[in-house]
Amino acid sequence: MDTSVKDAPQELEIETYASEGRKNCIDRLLVFKSKKYGHRLVAVARRTGSVELYDADNKYEQIKSWTVEKKNNEDDEKDEEDVDADTKKAKTSLLSTEPFIVGFDILPEHNVLVSCDRNGEVALYELDNLEKKPVTWGAIKETPLKGQNRYARKNGNSEGGSSKPTSPISVFKSNPYNEGEFAYGGNKVNLTIISLDFSKRTLTQTWQAKNVKNDRLDLALPVIINNVFWFTQPTKKDTSKNETGLLSLTGDGFIRQYDPTKQMRPVSETKIGENNTTNSNTMNARAGATGVTGASRKEVDIRLKAVCAGNNDNSIIYTDDRSNITYFDIHKNVNGGKYNGPTGTVQALHTYDNELLAAGGLDRYLRIYDITTRDQVAKIYVGTHISSLWILDDDENANNKKRRAADHDEQADDELWNELETVSKKKKSTK
């Protein structure tokens, strides 16, 4: 289905709910089943920093809205004093085009919603008690590193860096395999893991990545963490057990794989080239095997954006600022093919049942792909930029399908009985 083609089948209906304009658009969206209400709820984080809950099974009626006070970085406040009015206006305009809440996750075991803004302020929303104010756990930047590095201590190494981000962070993601553990990073903020202690209500840094080695010209590579992805893989000693790993997607075109249980530098690194090519030997190149030249450094312009799970534990799907959607094999460190179609940067991805991939962004089209074949199965014009999306189970359609199937079976039975009666009458007439 392609709604941009005049004679093609069109979508049945597009309904709009909770629209508040582009200045207060929805940047983050989660769908989950409520333990309290017994049906689906939609949690959204808006550009201004507010968090809202909607009832997906009751025409998206708003259940609750929270507003968390924005706090500026101390460094930003000092800088504000030294700039003129035009610069302040330009800076404010720039910030208004970027998400304020960079982390948004559900912790099902504790039945809480967690948000983190770009200044590192972490807030918890109790879903069992919606009238309770969100619990602000303070900022990541205010959490001192007390020489504790849970992962490194296993190897007798307690080395780590400061837990205070020097710049706004870009991503804050929950570990789906260990509730209460999060990874974050940003521009000049290296990949870091923190742990939330629910009883003491404290944030503790447990691991932080080291900078990668300088290139052949002894120039430091920039730290620009745009996104992260948690994954599991079988351990080498015992394949029946899994270990957790981390991927970082950077603003200079690198996918780096980390094993926090063993080391602080990446265990592998893949550079995404101009033509969506991959080179997983860049770490060896910096070591002196084949130097990273100035020309190749120029190619590291590609900014990696959104990421989601692929159709198995060994794969992810990521986007970049060149309108590409790409399948990536984690174990082989190579691209596995592109999903063609988008003409603008894709900002949102979501996979459904390891079969379908939904993608949307600046070209205002919602595209649905078959993950395995990479064929586009639907293309729907929605008329606005897409910043977040989610594929829902349509219970009503599922019930209609069951009803139609039952009616079809009943009709087939009636036809069969009619045929048997006709044959029986013919036999009697021949006698």
VENVEN-V326489 format. One record per residue. SS is DSSP state (@ for helix, = for strand, . for the rest). D_FIRST is the distance of its C-alpha to the first C-alpha in Angstrom with 2 decimals. Layout:
SS,D_FIRST ; SS,D_FIRST
This chain:
.,0.00 ; =,3.81 ; .,6.40 ; .,9.06 ; .,8.82 ; .,11.13 ; .,10.41 ; .,6.62 ; .,6.13 ; .,7.30 ; .,8.29 ; .,11.47 ; .,13.84 ; .,14.83 ; .,18.49 ; .,20.93 ; .,23.99 ; .,27.02 ; .,26.30 ; .,29.42 ; .,28.42 ; @,27.95 ; @,31.60 ; @,31.20 ; .,27.59 ; =,26.60 ; =,27.07 ; =,27.08 ; =,25.39 ; =,26.27 ; =,25.46 ; =,28.19 ; =,29.95 ; .,33.18 ; .,36.38 ; .,38.05 ; .,35.49 ; .,33.91 ; .,30.29 ; =,27.67 ; =,28.67 ; =,26.96 ; =,29.30 ; =,28.67 ; =,30.79 ; =,30.91 ; .,32.00 ; .,35.46 ; .,36.10 ; =,35.74 ; =,34.25 ; =,32.77 ; =,31.81 ; =,29.40 ; =,28.98 ; .,25.35 ; .,26.39 ; .,28.17 ; .,25.79 ; .,26.45 ; =,30.10 ; =,32.07 ; =,34.62 ; =,36.37 ; =,36.58 ; =,38.78 ; =,39.95 ; .,41.60 ; .,44.03 ; .,43.08 ; .,45.72 ; .,46.19 ; .,47.42 ; @,51.15 ; @,50.60 ; @,48.26 ; @,50.92 ; @,53.58 ; @,51.44 ; @,50.78 ; @,54.55 ; .,54.81 ; .,52.04 ; .,52.06 ; @,50.06 ; @,47.53 ; @,46.78 ; @,46.40 ; @,43.96 ; @,41.86 ; @,41.92 ; @,40.91 ; @,38.00 ; @,36.84 ; @,37.14 ; @,35.16 ; .,32.10 ; .,32.40 ; .,31.82 ; .,35.13 ; =,34.28 ; =,33.41 ; =,33.69 ; =,32.22 ; =,32.47 ; =,33.29 ; =,36.37 ; .,36.02 ; .,39.55 ; .,41.15 ; .,38.50 ; =,38.46 ; =,36.05 ; =,37.12 ; =,36.47 ; =,37.95 ; =,38.11 ; .,38.54 ; .,42.34 ; .,42.35 ; =,43.07 ; =,41.94 ; =,41.52 ; =,41.05 ; =,39.76 ; =,41.04 ; .,38.47 ; .,41.29 ; .,43.11 ; .,40.84 ; .,43.88 ; .,45.35 ; .,45.03 ; .,43.09 ; =,45.43 ; =,45.64 ; =,46.87 ; =,47.87 ; =,46.48 ; @,45.98 ; @,48.21 ; @,51.08 ; .,51.03 ; .,53.73 ; .,53.47 ; .,56.52 ; .,56.62 ; .,54.28 ; .,51.73 ; @,50.90 ; @,49.06 ; @,51.61 ; @,54.58 ; .,53.73 ; .,54.76 ; .,57.71 ; .,56.09 ; .,55.91 ; .,54.82 ; .,52.22 ; .,51.56 ; .,51.62 ; .,49.00 ; .,49.05 ; .,46.04 ; .,47.39 ; .,44.16 ; .,41.21 ; =,39.01 ; =,35.29 ; =,34.19 ; =,35.63 ; =,34.07 ; =,35.33 ; .,36.20 ; .,34.24 ; .,36.96 ; .,39.90 ; .,39.53 ; .,41.45 ; =,41.06 ; =,39.11 ; =,38.53 ; =,38.45 ; =,38.85 ; =,38.45 ; =,39.89 ; .,43.38 ; =,42.89 ; =,42.83 ; =,40.92 ; =,42.85 ; =,42.78 ; =,44.34 ; =,45.11 ; =,45.33 ; =,48.36 ; .,47.60 ; .,51.24 ; .,52.79 ; .,49.86 ; =,50.16 ; =,47.95 ; =,49.27 ; =,48.18 ; =,48.19 ; =,46.92 ; =,46.20 ; .,45.04 ; .,47.44 ; .,46.61 ; .,45.68 ; .,48.45 ; .,49.09 ; .,47.99 ; .,50.39 ; .,51.67 ; .,52.36 ; .,49.79 ; .,48.10 ; .,44.31 ; .,42.77 ; .,41.59 ; =,38.15 ; =,36.32 ; =,32.82 ; =,31.44 ; =,32.68 ; =,31.39 ; =,33.50 ; =,33.32 ; =,35.62 ; =,36.97 ; =,39.78 ; .,43.23 ; .,45.02 ; .,48.13 ; .,46.49 ; .,42.95 ; .,42.94 ; .,43.01 ; =,40.42 ; =,41.08 ; =,39.05 ; =,38.04 ; =,36.57 ; =,34.35 ; =,34.70 ; =,32.24 ; =,34.21 ; .,34.03 ; .,35.65 ; .,33.21 ; =,34.74 ; =,33.56 ; =,36.80 ; =,37.40 ; =,40.25 ; .,42.26 ; .,44.12 ; .,46.42 ; .,47.97 ; .,47.91 ; .,46.95 ; .,45.69 ; .,42.38 ; .,42.62 ; =,40.04 ; =,38.33 ; =,35.46 ; =,34.96 ; =,31.57 ; .,32.24 ; .,31.01 ; .,28.67 ; .,27.39 ; .,30.29 ; =,32.38 ; =,36.14 ; .,37.60 ; .,41.20 ; @,41.66 ; @,44.04 ; @,46.24 ; @,46.10 ; @,47.52 ; @,50.19 ; .,51.35 ; .,49.81 ; .,47.72 ; .,47.91 ; .,44.98 ; .,45.79 ; @,45.32 ; @,42.52 ; @,40.55 ; @,41.24 ; @,39.68 ; @,36.44 ; .,36.27 ; .,34.53 ; .,31.14 ; .,30.65 ; =,28.75 ; =,26.85 ; =,24.75 ; =,25.00 ; =,23.82 ; =,24.53 ; .,22.94 ; .,22.55 ; .,26.36 ; .,29.56 ; .,30.07 ; =,27.07 ; =,25.55 ; =,22.62 ; =,23.79 ; =,22.94 ; =,25.31 ; .,26.05 ; .,24.77 ; .,21.05 ; .,21.04 ; =,19.59 ; =,21.85 ; =,22.69 ; =,26.48 ; =,28.93 ; .,31.70 ; .,34.33 ; .,33.97 ; .,33.39 ; =,30.89 ; =,27.29 ; =,25.08 ; =,22.25 ; =,19.77 ; .,16.16 ; .,15.23 ; .,13.43 ; .,15.40 ; .,17.84 ; .,19.94 ; .,21.69 ; =,19.71 ; =,21.87 ; =,20.24 ; =,19.14 ; =,18.90 ; =,18.63 ; =,18.21 ; .,20.28 ; .,20.62 ; .,17.21 ; =,14.51 ; =,14.94 ; =,13.87 ; =,14.97 ; =,15.74 ; =,18.55 ; .,20.03 ; .,17.19 ; .,15.85 ; =,12.31 ; =,11.35 ; =,9.84 ; =,9.59 ; =,11.25 ; =,13.11 ; .,16.60 ; .,18.45 ; .,16.53 ; .,15.12 ; .,11.83 ; =,8.87 ; =,6.44 ; =,4.61 ; =,6.07 ; =,7.76 ; =,10.96 ; .,13.85 ; .,16.68 ; .,19.08 ; .,20.06 ; .,19.03 ; .,22.19 ; .,21.48 ; .,18.87 ; .,18.92 ; .,16.73 ; .,18.49 ; .,19.27 ; .,18.44 ; @,21.70 ; @,21.10 ; @,17.97 ; @,19.99 ; @,22.90 ; @,20.96 ; @,19.74 ; @,23.40 ; @,24.65 ; @,22.46 ; @,23.58 ; @,27.15 ; @,26.99 ; @,25.68 ; @,28.56 ; @,31.01 ; @,30.01 ; @,30.35 ; @,33.77 ; @,34.89 ; @,33.98 ; @,35.86 ; @,38.90 ; @,38.87 ; @,38.90 ; @,41.77 ; @,43.73 ; @,43.34 ; @,44.57 ; @,47.45 ; @,48.58 ; @,48.54 ; @,50.75 ; @,53.19 ; @,53.48 ; @,54.33 ; .,57.12
